[in-house]
Amino acid sequence: MRRPPAVALLLLVLLLCGTQMAKALNVCGRPRMLNRMVGGQDALEGEWPWQVSIQRNGSHFCGGSLITDRWVLTAAHCFSNTSQTSFYRVLLGARQLVKPGPHTIYSRVKRVESNPLYQGMASSADVALVELETPVTFTNYILPVCMPDTSVIFESGMECWATGWGSPSEQDRLPNPRILQKLAMPIIDTPKCNLLYSKDAEFGLQVKTIKEDMLCAGFAEGKKDACKGDSGGPLVCLVDQLWLQAGVISWGEGCARRNRPGVYIRVTSHYDWIHRIIPELHFQKARSGGQKRGPRVQQPRTQNFAPCLAAHTALLVLMALLTCF
């Protein structure tokens, strides 16, 4: 039977839409939708589409970043028991934790892989991988961040961004509806960070050495920092117009204290371990130097898939009507 012209036209639209969506949704580190950590500000809807909330018994306790359609990168110290996966779930696509909205999904956890070299708080290798029970479908609000190859260098002074639903201060809790916070801050080189952490040591404070797989970001004067509840979340930097994850929020002495910047685990230091668990994961190689000043959040063209969805619905309705005759 010959297809009516309307059916043929709708099929052509769907074919073009499918090509467009496949091309758009296979790229990491490019937010589609751009319209308080300590000293931070509210994130926009879809601005950081890789940010996830890891929840235990229904309550947020750590952040994480989506790196493929089924894997999340986070901190090892978030999990005291990696075998009881039924306690955990992951919220994706959310801007706020209270009544998160129609763009979000919850995923159960299939398994948790903590780096076997991790030995406790403030130690090296504070990274873990969370496998989702089923792969997620990428949308304007759920997209992976890019993983850097070991050739990528995040230089001192480069401005990067941390995101999370953590406390706005050491004493306070992020108020409802608990909107995702974003904070821009520069990377601090390791010698300077070690020097900062050595200050006030004569007053009995413990000096924490910044290990080789750690990097610091923040301000010597304090006031802006990640805090409780941000752990495991990403520190991302704009390199060659792609958002690459430089670090995983790991530890700090208090929150936003003077001479105590936040400490992150370098993603590139654990390239081999991540690649061993996720061999299909693509790592972004360096092409040119990153931007030391900025990055200001760019406004790439918004990918709107609503016409494709409307065409799909119309085709289903039309086919159903045709079967009645």
C-alpha positions in Angstrom: 0.0 0.0 0.0 1.3 3.4 -0.9 2.0 5.7 2.1 0.1 9.0 2.2 2.3 12.1 1.6 1.8 13.2 5.2 3.2 9.9 6.5 6.2 10.1 4.2 6.9 13.7 5.3 6.7 12.8 9.0 9.1 9.8 8.4 11.6 12.2 6.8 11.3 14.6 9.7 11.9 11.8 12.2 15.0 10.6 10.2 16.5 14.1 10.3 15.7 14.5 13.9 17.3 11.2 14.8 20.5 12.2 13.0 20.5 15.6 14.8 19.9 14.0 18.2 22.5 11.4 17.8 25.1 14.0 16.8 24.1 16.4 19.6 23.9 13.9 22.4 27.2 12.1 21.8 29.3 15.1 22.9 30.4 15.5 26.4 31.1 18.8 28.2 28.7 21.0 26.2 25.6 22.1 28.2 22.6 22.5 26.0 20.5 24.9 28.1 22.1 28.1 29.5 19.6 30.7 30.1 25.5 28.7 47.3 28.2 26.7 48.2 30.1 29.1 50.5 30.1 32.4 48.7 28.5 30.7 45.6 25.4 31.5 43.6 22.3 29.7 42.2 23.0 27.6 39.1 20.7 27.9 36.1 18.4 25.2 34.8 20.5 22.7 32.7 23.7 24.7 33.2 25.7 21.8 34.7 23.9 18.7 33.3 26.4 16.2 34.5 25.9 17.1 38.2 24.1 14.4 40.2 22.9 13.9 43.7 23.9 10.6 45.4 21.3 9.8 48.0 21.2 7.3 50.9 17.8 6.2 52.1 16.3 9.1 50.1 18.5 11.9 51.5 21.3 13.7 49.7 24.8 13.1 51.1 27.3 13.4 48.2 27.6 14.9 44.8 29.0 13.3 41.7 29.4 13.7 37.9 27.9 11.7 35.1 30.8 10.6 32.8 28.9 8.1 30.6 25.3 7.0 30.2 25.8 4.6 33.1 28.8 5.7 35.2 29.1 8.4 37.8 32.4 9.7 39.2 32.5 10.6 42.9 34.6 10.4 46.1 35.5 7.2 47.8 34.9 8.6 51.3 31.2 8.9 50.4 30.8 5.1 50.8 31.5 3.3 54.0 29.9 0.2 52.6 30.1 -0.4 48.9 28.2 -3.7 48.9 24.8 -2.5 50.2 23.9 -0.8 46.9 20.1 -1.0 47.7 20.6 1.9 50.2 21.6 4.3 47.4 20.0 6.0 44.5 21.2 8.7 42.1 19.2 11.8 41.1 20.0 13.2 37.6 19.0 16.3 35.8 18.0 18.2 38.9 18.5 21.9 39.7 16.9 21.6 43.2 16.5 18.8 45.6 13.1 19.7 46.9 10.4 19.0 44.3 13.2 18.5 41.6 10.9 18.9 38.6 9.9 17.1 35.4 13.4 16.9 33.8 14.8 14.6 36.5 15.1 10.9 36.9 16.2 8.6 39.7 18.4 5.6 39.0 19.2 2.7 41.3 22.8 1.8 41.8 24.2 -1.5 40.4 27.6 -1.4 42.0 30.2 0.9 43.6 33.9 0.7 42.8 36.1 2.5 45.3 39.8 3.0 44.4 41.6 0.3 46.3 44.4 2.7 47.2 42.1 4.9 49.2 43.0 4.7 52.9 40.7 7.2 54.6 39.9 10.9 54.9 42.4 13.3 53.4 44.4 10.4 51.8 45.2 9.9 48.2 42.9 8.1 45.7 39.7 9.4 47.2 37.7 8.5 44.1 34.9 6.0 43.4 32.8 5.0 40.4 29.1 4.3 40.7 27.5 2.1 38.0 23.8 2.9 37.4 21.4 0.0 37.2 20.3 1.0 33.7 21.8 3.4 31.2 20.2 6.9 31.2 19.0 8.7 28.1 20.8 12.0 27.4 18.6 15.1 27.4 19.1 18.8 27.6 19.3 18.4 31.3 21.3 15.1 31.6 24.7 15.0 29.8 28.2 13.8 30.7 31.2 15.9 31.5 34.4 15.3 29.5 37.2 13.3 31.1 40.7 14.7 30.6 43.5 12.7 29.2 46.8 12.9 31.1 48.1 15.3 28.4 45.7 18.0 29.8 47.3 20.3 32.3 45.2 22.5 34.6 47.6 25.4 35.4 47.8 27.5 38.5 45.6 30.5 38.3 43.2 28.9 35.8 39.6 29.7 36.9 37.4 26.6 37.3 33.9 25.9 38.7 32.7 23.7 41.6 29.1 22.8 42.0 27.0 21.1 44.7 24.1 21.1 47.1 26.3 21.3 50.2 26.0 23.6 53.2 26.4 27.4 52.6 28.6 27.6 55.7 30.0 25.3 58.5 26.9 26.1 60.7 24.1 26.3 58.1 22.2 24.0 55.8 21.3 25.0 52.3 17.7 26.3 52.5 14.8 24.9 50.7 14.3 24.3 47.8 18.0 23.5 48.0 19.0 24.9 44.6 22.3 23.7 43.1 25.2 26.2 43.8 28.0 27.1 41.6 31.3 28.7 42.5 34.2 30.1 40.4 37.7 29.9 41.9 41.3 29.6 40.7 43.5 26.6 40.9 46.3 27.0 43.5 49.7 25.3 42.8 50.7 22.6 45.2 53.7 24.3 46.8 51.6 27.4 47.6 48.8 25.2 49.0 51.2 23.3 51.2 52.5 26.6 52.5 49.0 27.8 53.3 48.2 24.6 55.2 51.4 24.9 57.1 50.3 28.3 58.5 49.0 28.3 62.1 50.5 24.9 62.6 52.3 26.2 65.7 48.9 26.6 67.4 48.3 22.8 67.3 46.5 22.5 64.0 47.4 19.4 62.1 49.3 20.0 58.9 47.8 18.0 56.0 50.2 17.5 53.1 48.9 17.9 49.6 49.7 14.7 47.8 50.7 14.3 44.2 47.2 13.2 43.1 45.6 16.3 44.7 45.0 19.8 43.6 43.8 22.9 45.5 41.4 25.6 44.4 40.0 28.6 46.2 41.3 31.7 47.9 43.9 32.3 50.6 41.5 34.7 52.4 38.8 32.1 52.5 35.1 33.1 52.2 34.4 30.9 49.2 34.7 27.1 49.3 32.9 23.8 48.9 31.4 22.4 52.2 29.7 19.5 53.8 27.4 17.8 51.2 29.5 18.9 48.2 31.9 15.9 48.5 32.3 13.9 45.4 31.1 16.7 43.2 33.1 18.0 40.2 35.6 20.8 39.7 35.3 21.6 36.0 37.4 23.9 33.7 36.7 25.2 30.2 39.4 23.9 27.8 39.0 24.3 24.0 35.3 25.1 24.5 34.7 21.8 26.4 34.1 21.4 30.1 36.6 19.0 31.4 36.6 17.6 35.0 39.8 18.6 36.7 39.0 17.3 40.2 36.7 15.5 42.6 35.7 17.4 45.8 37.6 15.6 48.5 38.5 17.4 51.7 39.3 20.7 53.5 39.9 22.0 57.0 36.5 23.4 57.8 34.7 25.5 55.1 36.1 28.7 53.5 38.6 29.3 56.3 41.5 31.6 55.8 44.6 29.8 54.5 42.6 26.5 54.0 41.5 26.2 50.4 39.5 23.2 49.2 41.4 20.1 48.2 40.4 18.0 45.2 41.6 14.7 43.7 43.1 15.1 40.3 41.1 13.1 37.7 44.2 12.7 35.5 46.1 11.0 38.3 43.6 8.1 38.2 43.4 7.7 34.4 44.6 4.1 34.5 42.2 3.0 37.2 39.2 4.7 35.6 40.1 3.3 32.2 40.5 -0.2 33.6 36.9 -0.1 34.9 35.4 1.7 32.0 37.6 0.7 29.0 35.1 2.3 26.5 35.3 5.7 28.1 36.8 8.4 25.8 39.4 10.8 27.4 39.8 14.2 25.9 43.3 15.0 24.7 44.9 18.5 25.0 44.8 20.6 21.9 45.8 24.0 23.3 46.2 25.7 26.6 43.2 26.3 28.8 41.8 29.7 29.6 43.4 31.2 32.7 40.9 34.0 33.0 37.3 33.1 32.9 35.6 30.9 31.9 32.5 33.0 31.6 29.6 30.6 31.1 29.2 30.5 27.3 25.8 30.3 25.6 26.0 27.6 22.9 23.0 27.2 20.7 20.2 25.5 22.5 19.3 22.0 21.2 15.5 21.9 21.1 14.1 18.5 20.5 10.5 19.4 21.0 9.7 19.5 17.2 11.1 15.9 16.9 8.9 14.7 19.8 5.9 16.4 18.3 6.5 14.8 14.9 6.9 11.4 16.6 3.6 11.8 18.3 1.8 13.0 15.2 3.1 10.0 13.3 1.8 7.5 15.9 -1.6 9.2 15.8 -1.7 9.2 12.0 -0.7 5.5 11.8 -3.4 4.6 14.4 -6.0 6.4 12.3 -4.9 4.7 9.1 -5.3 1.2 10.7 -9.0 2.1 11.4 -9.8 2.3 7.7 
